[in-house]
Amino acid sequence: MSTIPAAYDSTAYLGTVKPDGHYTQIGIPATGTLPVPVFGLAASRVNFNSHFVGGMKETQDILNFCAEHHIAPEVEVIDIKNVNEAFNKVVAKNVRYRYVIDMKTLA
């Protein structure tokens, strides 16, 4: 899933999807277009699709729903010195929460 909000070269990103996998573009670049290597998609049998992101009302509705039902993201705040360890856990698919870097530890 890509949430990149601008036109970009999708070739490298699509190359990370395994055969018969799915690639979803969330949001539309301001130009309204995104170059997609059709031959590469066909050769790897990757399914490319896209969706609009909701506007302000839809965003507020979902935030209200989450607040009413006590739904919150599960995150693990880490120091910048632990970013390599966190990355290795992501690669090994050994992650339970989204990592968030404590910006105070950048100094």
C-alpha positions in Angstrom: 0.0 0.0 0.0 1.4 3.4 -1.0 0.3 6.6 0.6 2.8 8.8 -1.4 0.8 11.9 -2.2 2.7 12.9 -5.3 3.6 11.5 -8.7 6.6 9.2 -8.4 8.4 6.4 -10.2 6.4 3.3 -9.1 8.7 0.8 -10.8 10.9 0.2 -7.7 8.0 0.0 -5.4 6.0 -2.4 -7.6 9.1 -4.6 -7.8 8.8 -5.3 -4.1 5.4 -7.0 -4.5 5.5 -10.8 -4.8 3.9 -12.4 -7.9 0.1 -12.4 -7.7 0.3 -9.8 -4.9 -1.6 -6.5 -4.6 -0.4 -2.9 -4.7 -2.9 -0.2 -3.6 -2.3 3.5 -4.2 -4.2 5.4 -1.6 -4.9 9.0 -2.7 -4.3 10.6 -6.0 -1.3 12.8 -7.0 -2.1 16.4 -7.7 -1.4 15.8 -11.4 -4.1 13.1 -11.5 -1.6 10.7 -13.1 0.9 8.1 -11.9 3.2 6.3 -14.3 2.8 2.6 -14.0 5.0 0.0 -15.8 2.2 -2.1 -17.4 4.5 -4.7 -18.8 6.1 -5.3 -15.4 2.7 -5.7 -13.8 1.7 -8.2 -16.4 4.9 -10.2 -16.1 4.7 -10.4 -12.3 0.9 -10.7 -12.2 0.7 -7.8 -9.7 -2.8 -6.4 -9.1 -2.6 -2.6 -9.1 -5.6 -0.6 -7.7 -6.2 2.8 -6.2 -8.6 4.5 -3.9 -9.5 8.1 -3.1 -8.8 9.2 0.5 -11.9 10.6 2.1 -12.3 14.4 2.6 -12.5 16.4 5.8 -16.0 15.1 6.7 -15.1 11.5 6.3 -11.9 11.9 8.2 -13.7 13.6 11.0 -16.4 10.9 11.0 -13.8 8.2 11.4 -11.9 10.1 14.2 -15.2 10.6 16.0 -16.0 6.8 15.6 -12.6 5.9 17.0 -13.0 8.2 19.9 -16.5 7.0 20.8 -15.3 3.3 20.7 -11.9 3.9 22.3 -10.0 2.8 19.2 -6.4 4.0 19.1 -3.3 3.0 17.2 -0.8 0.7 18.9 2.6 2.2 18.7 6.0 1.6 20.2 8.1 4.7 20.8 11.8 4.1 20.2 15.0 6.1 20.5 16.8 6.9 17.2 19.7 4.7 18.4 17.3 1.7 18.1 16.2 2.4 14.6 18.4 -0.3 13.0 17.1 -2.9 15.5 13.5 -1.8 14.7 14.2 -2.0 11.0 15.5 -5.5 11.3 12.4 -6.6 13.2 10.3 -5.1 10.4 12.2 -7.0 7.8 11.9 -10.2 9.9 8.2 -9.6 10.2 8.6 -9.6 14.0 6.7 -6.4 14.7 3.5 -6.1 16.7 3.2 -2.3 16.8 4.0 0.6 14.5 7.4 2.1 15.5 7.5 5.9 16.2 10.8 7.6 16.7 11.0 9.9 19.7 12.3 13.1 18.0 13.9 14.3 21.2 16.5 11.5 20.8 17.8 12.9 17.5 20.3 15.1 19.2 
